[in-house]
């Protein structure tokens, strides 16, 4: 089966959306540091609401990027970790994040130039 993300009905579009939405990228990158319980992951991904993190984790788990493990403890707790697919994908996303962060001075300069030109 051939997949084409540019085709409107291709299922890869939904996966791409799960991965590249703000919370998907940050959740995968946050889990690349190692398994985490929900609240610890929520602290790593500063600014995400409980609802959005839960929805993001469910989508990433369904797509095979995240593993959810219920620990036998009192009270019960859940650990989230990356699958092999999630690890390799997170590595690519982290390379992209590093690229963007390293080029932020150029981005900020471009923004300043665009804002100055618009203000004229």
CORRAJO-V449880 format. One record per pair of residues at least 12 apart in sequence whose C-alpha atoms are under 10 Angstrom apart, sorted by the first residue. I is the first residue (numbers start at 1). GAP is how many residues later the second one is. If there is no record, write none. Layout:
i: {I;I}
gap: {GAP;GAP}
This chain:
i: {14;14;15;15;15;15;18;18;18;18;18;18;18;19;19;19;19;19;19;19;19;19;20;21;22;22;23;23;23;23;23;23;23;23;23;24;24;24;24;24;24;24;24;25;25;25;25;25;25;25;25;26;26;26;26;26;26;26;26;26;26;27;27;27;27;27;27;27;27;27;27;27;27;28;28;28;28;28;28;28;28;28;28;28;28;28;28;28;29;29;29;29;29;29;29;29;29;29;29;29;30;30;30;30;30;30;30;30;31;31;31;31;31;31;31;31;31;32;32;32;32;32;32;32;32;32;33;33;33;34;34;34;34;35;35;35;35;35;35;35;35;36;36;36;36;36;36;37;37;37;37;37;37;37;37;38;38;38;38;38;38;38;38;39;39;39;40;41;41;41;42;57;60;60;61;61;61;61;61;63;63;64;64;64;64;64;65;65;65;65;65;65;65;65;65;65;66;66;66;66;66;66;66;66;67;67;67;67;67;67;67;68;68;68;68;69}
gap: {45;49;44;45;47;48;37;38;39;40;41;42;45;37;40;41;44;46;67;70;71;74;73;35;26;34;22;24;25;26;29;30;32;33;34;28;29;31;32;33;35;36;66;20;31;64;65;68;69;71;72;15;18;19;20;22;27;64;67;68;71;14;15;17;18;21;26;29;30;33;39;55;63;17;28;29;32;37;38;53;54;58;59;61;62;63;65;66;15;16;53;57;58;60;61;62;63;64;65;68;12;13;14;15;51;52;60;64;13;14;35;49;50;51;55;56;59;49;50;54;55;56;57;58;59;62;48;49;54;46;47;48;53;31;32;33;34;44;45;46;47;32;42;43;44;45;46;31;32;33;40;41;42;43;44;12;15;16;19;39;40;41;42;14;39;40;39;12;38;39;12;23;22;26;19;20;21;22;25;22;23;18;19;20;21;22;16;17;18;19;20;21;22;23;24;25;14;15;16;17;18;19;20;21;12;13;14;15;16;17;19;12;13;14;15;12}
